[in-house]
């Protein structure tokens, strides 16, 4: 790896500021590990390495078997040590050159004297009360256990969460690039759909376009006609005319900031009346929810706003009966919209999810128990610099309609014959997803990072049929 391939997102001063901010809120040293590449079928055949997000956030160069240690009271430069594994004599033969210690020190804002061998981490932490952040990598976890490092306390975790929740301009710039790459990839997928025979053809076009932007998938792409399977992977099914294909995919740029967007469209670009109606319902819910992404707005309220609009569309489609507001209060939308309206986005497609609900839920808030709402990943008041996804949907999920405990409470408001007809037709699912950055009060509204990807049903059809090249 040459010096030009460090792919650090921010300048050294930004990393120093982040480390200093963390150091003010910890009372013991913290070690943050980079991790290592996970093996595929045998040890020397690994998956591509991806460093732990907190390690990258605080300036760790993207190298395996490395760690940052930040001392309480550090100014972001002194009191910070980078432990790395020196290259072996044969590494350049197989892996090429690695950046020099001087290059790494300059890039992350420490002195070269603060770089130590990874093997000395044991002596540096011996006898001390030291916390650690580790990725879920077996070898790294075992090493942290051997060193008798401690899991972070809730206060230590919150010190990191509160920093990472708010994206600075360097991070937003990286996310805009990830969005640009993701938009181009989705365009490629739409164009491929008109001439493809299978889901894999669509996925291949998408992944190839990401590679052109020097990006990789931010998660395993969902390119499927079984859109009712929320995290269903591409399985190579034939693209039958009349089917809806759901493509949920995003880009991870070289610094590991991500995008995540979803589009749903007919394989041949021709909407049936029910497909179009439900699509436009989801689009209305999405657009209203995006407009509500303002500073101070509670994310749970945005979820509820989208849910009521979905109830309105389901009543219009004669799938539900009654007043939409009453149906929303009862949670009837959960039968058709069983997931939350979105999640945090950043360095990781579900940003900070490794911290669980401590990151997603503000103090004093907890996950709702009601089906559908219980899958909401976020309930915080929005603030400038936060980036979230907005992704409402409508799905006909056979396994939901087979569960009496879920369906019976709504027997009086469900048009079961109409639902069953769509289930027999294997309707699938519709989801539309955008990446949204919350802006300050001086702005007219949020910034939609993925606005370059059309979601108007007529425009989408025109891209698929080739009217729009």
N, C-alpha and C positions, 0 to 999 in steps of 0.2 A: 504494500500500500504506500503510495507516495504521499508527500506532505499535503498535496492538494486534495487528497481523498479523506481528510479527517471529517468533513461534512458537519462541522459544528454550526449550529443554527445562529448563535448569538456571538457578539464580540466578548472579549475577555472581561471587560468592565461589567457586563450584564451578569456573568457568572459570579464575579466577585460580590456584586450586590445581593444576589440570591443567597449565596453562602453566608454573607454577613447577616441577612435578615433571618435566616434559620438559626444562626448562632445566638442571636438575641433571645431566642425562645426555647433553648435547650439548656439543661443543667449538667449534662454529661456528654462525653464524646459520642458521635454517631458515625458509624461506618456504613457506607452505601456501596453495595457490590454491583459490578457490571454483569456478572453471570458468565455463562459459557454456551456454546452451541450444543444443542441436544442431538443425540445420536439418532439416526434413522434405523437402519437394520444392523449396523455394527459401528463401533466407536469411531473409526476413521472415515465414516460416511455420514457426516453430520448435516442437519438442516442448516440453512443460512443463519448466521449469528445476528442477534438483535439484542442490544444492550438494554438493561433495566431502565425504565423511564425516569425514575428519580435520579439515578446516576447520571443520565444524560442531561437532565434539567439543571443540575448543579455544576455541569461542566466536564463531566468525565469523558475522556476520549473514547470512541467506540471500539474498544479492544477487549478481548476475552481475558478472564482471570485477572481482573483489576478491581480496585476499590478506592473510593474517596473517604477520608476521615476528616470530619469537621469538628473542631473543638468549641466548647461554649465560649462566647465572648470574642470569637474570631472576627477580624475585619474583612473576611472574605479572601484574604491573601495569606497573611501570617496565621498560624493556627490551622492550616489546611494542608493535608498530605495526600499525595496520589501514590498508591501502591500499584505497581504494574509488573507483569512477567516479562523479563528481558527476552528478546528473540534468541532461539537456539541457533547453533551454527548452520543447521540445514534448513531453517525456516525460510531464508530468502530463496532457496531453490524451489520450494513448493509453494510458498505464499507471496514471494516478492518482498521488496524492501518495506520496512515499517517506519513511521515517522520518528524522528529523533526526539530524545527527551527535551531538548531545547525548544523544538517546534511545539511539542505538546504543552510545555510549561507556559510558553508565550501565548498559546491559543486559549488556555483556560485561566490565565491570570495568576500563576504562582511562580515562585522562583525555582529554578532547576534543582536547587539543593533540597527542595521539598518533595522530590520524587524518590521513592524507595522501592526496593524489590518486594514483590508480593509476599515472598517467604518471610519477610520481617514483620508482617502484620501481627503475627502471634506475639512477638516480644513487645510490639507497640501497644497492644491491648491487654497484656498480661497483668493480672491483679487489679484491673480497673473495672468500674461499673460502666460498661459500654453498650449502647444500643446499636441495632443494625437494621438495614433494609435489604432484603434479599429477594431476587426473582425466584420463581418456583422451579429452580433447576437443581436436580439432586446433588450434584457435586458441590455446588455453592452452598446449599443448605447444610450439607454435611460438614463443610469447612467452618461455617458460622457456629455450628453446634460444637465442633472440636475446640474452637476458640472461646466457648462459653459466653458468646455474645447474647444480649437480651433482645426480646421483641420490643418494639417501641411502645411506649405508653400511649394512651389516648391523646394526651396533651402534645406529645412529640409528633404523633401522626397528624394531628390538626395543624401543627406548625407548618408541615409540608403541604397539606391539603389547601390551607388558606392562601399559600403562595401560588400553588399551581392552578387554582381555580381561575385566577385572573391572568389572562394572556397579555404579554406586552407586545409592542409593535413588531419585534423580531419574530415572535411566535406567530402572530397573525399573518405576517408576510409569508412564512413557511406554509401556513394553512391555506392561504390563498393559492399558493402554487399547487398544493395537494388537491385543492378543489379544481383548479384549472386542468390538471392531469386527469382527475376523475371525470370531469365533464367531457373531455375528449374521448375517454374510454367508453363512456355511455353512448356518445354519438356513434362510435364505431360499432357498438353492440346493436343499436337501432338499425344501422345500415345493414348489418349482417343478418338481422332477423328476416329481412325481405327475401333473402336468397338461401337461407340456411335450412338444413334438414333436421337438425337436432339442437338440443340445449348446448352441447359442447361446442358447436360451431359459433354460437353467440359468445360463449365464454372465451373462446380462443381469440376472437377479434378484440374483446375487451382487454384481455391480459397483454396482448401484443401492443396495443396502444399505450398501456401503462409503461411498458418497457421503453417505448420511444421517448418518454419523459423522464427516464432514469428513475422510475418509481416501481414499487411492487405493490401487490394487493395489501390493503390495510387489514383485511381479514379474508377468509375463504369466501370468494364471491358466490352469491346466490343468483343463479341464472336458471330459472325453472318455470315450467307450466303448472307446477304444484305450489302456487303462491300461498296457499293456506298453511303450508308447513313453514313456520316463521323463520327458522334457521336451516331450511332445507338446502342441501348442496346440489349442484348440477349433477345429474345422473345419466345424461345422454339420451333422454326421452325424445321421441319424434315431436316436431312442432306441427301439430295438426291445425289446419285452418279453423278459425273460430275460437281457438284457445287464447287465453291471456298469458303472456310471458312476463314474469316479474324478475327484474334485475336489480339486485341490491349489492352495490360494490363501491369501493373507494380506493384511494391511492394513499400510500405511505411514502413521503418524499425522503431524500437521503438523510435528513436530520431526524426522521421518525415522527414527524407531525403528519396528521392524517386527515382524510376526508371520508365521507360516508353519505351516499345518496341512493335513492331508489326511484325507479320508474317502472310503470306497468303499462303494457300496450298489447293490442291484438296482434297475433302472429302475422296476419296479412294486412294489418292497418285498418281493418274495417270493424267498427264497433257495432255490437248488437245494442238494441235499445236499453236493455237492463245493464249491460256493461258500461255504457256511456253514462247512464244516470248515476250509478253507484260511483263511477270514477269522478264525476263532477261533484258528487257529495264529498268524497274524500278531499278533492282539491279545494272546495270551499272551507272545509274544516282546517286544512293545512294553512291556507292563506290567512284565515282569521287568527289562527294560533300564532303565526309568524308576526302579524301586526301587534299582537299582545306581548311580544318579547321586549319589554321595556324595563328600565331600571326600577327595582322595587316590586315588580310583579312576581307573585308567587307562582312557581311552576305547576303546582297542583291545580291552580285555577285555570291555567292554560290547558291542561289535560281535560278538565271538566268542560271547558268551552268547546274543545274539539269533539268531545263525546256527545254534547247536546246537538251539535250540528249533524253529527252522524245519525243521531236518533231522528232528526227532522227528515233526512234523506231516506231512512229506512221506512218511515211512515209513508212518505210519498211513493215509495216503491211497493207499498202494501206488504211489506215483510213484518212490520210491527204495526200495532193499532193503539191509538190513544194520543194524549198530548205529549209532544216531545220533551217538554220540561219535566213532566211527571215520570216519563220513561227514563230520563237521564238520572233523576233523583233515585229511582229504584235500581239503577245499574243495569238496565236491560241491554245497553250497548255492549256489555261484556260478552254476550253471545256472538257478536259479530266483530267486535274490536277488543280483543282480549289482552292487549299489551299496552304499556304506557305510551304516551305521545312522543317520548324521545329520551335522550340521555346526554351526559356531558361528552364533549369531544375535545381532543387535543393531541397529546403525545400518547396515542392509544385510541382505538376507535370507540371504546367505552372508557373514556379517560378517568383515571383514579379508581377504577372499579376494584383494583387489588386492595383498596382500603375499605371496600364494602359500603354499607349504608352510612358509615361515619362520614364518608365523602359525599354521598348522594343526598343525605337528609340533614337538614339543619338541626341544631340542638333543640330538643323538645318535640321533634317530629319523628314519626315512625311510619312504616309501610301500612297502608290500609289493608284490611283483611278481606275485603270483597273481591270476588273473582274478577280478573281483568285489572282492577286497580292495584292488586297486590304485586303486579309485575312492573309497576312504575319505578324507574330507577333513580328518579330525582325529585326532590321536593325542597328546593331552596328558593329564597327570594333572589331574583336575577340582579346582576350588577354589571356595570360596564367592564368589558374585557372577558366576560364569560362567553363560552361558545357551546351551543347546544344543538342537537338535532330536533327537528319537528317532523314527525312521521306517522300521521294517523293512517288508519287502514280499515277496510271492510273485508271479511273473510267468511267463507262457508267451510267450516272445519268439521268433518264428519265426527271426529272423536268428541267434540263438544256436544253435538246433538244426540250422541249415544249416552250421555251422562244425565240421568234423571235428576240428580241432585242440583245440577246447573239449570236444567230446562224447566222443570215443573214449577218453580216459583214464578215463571213468566208465561205459563200456559194461557192465561187470560189475555195476553197482549201480543202473542206470536201468531202469525198466519202460517201454521205449520205446513199446510199443503204447498204454499209458495216456496217455503224454505226447502222442503223435500224435493221439489222440482229442480231447484238449483243444485242441490246435492247430487241428484241423479245425473245432471248435466256436467258434473265435475267443474263447477264454476271456478273454483280456485280462490284467489285472493287479489286484492288491490291495495297497494301501498304507494304513497308518494312521500319522498323524504328530501329535506333540504338541510344545509348546515347554516346556522344562524349565529352571528356575533352580536352580542348586546352592546349598544353604543351609549354614549353619554347623553344627558338631557339636551345638549345643544344640537344633537342630530335629529333628523326628522323621523327616525325609526331605526330598526336594526339593519345590519348589513347581512344580506343573504349571499354567502360565499359561493353558493352553487347556482346563482341566478342565471348563469350562461347556459344552463341545460333546460330546454323548453319543457313545460308540463301541460300546455294547452292541448287538449285532445286532438284538435284539427291539425296543429303543427306537428305533433308526434306522428300522426297518420301520414302526413306529407313527407316526413323524413323516411318513414318505413317504405312508402311506395315510390320514393325517388323523386317526388315533385320538388322537394327541397334537398339539395345535394349536400 
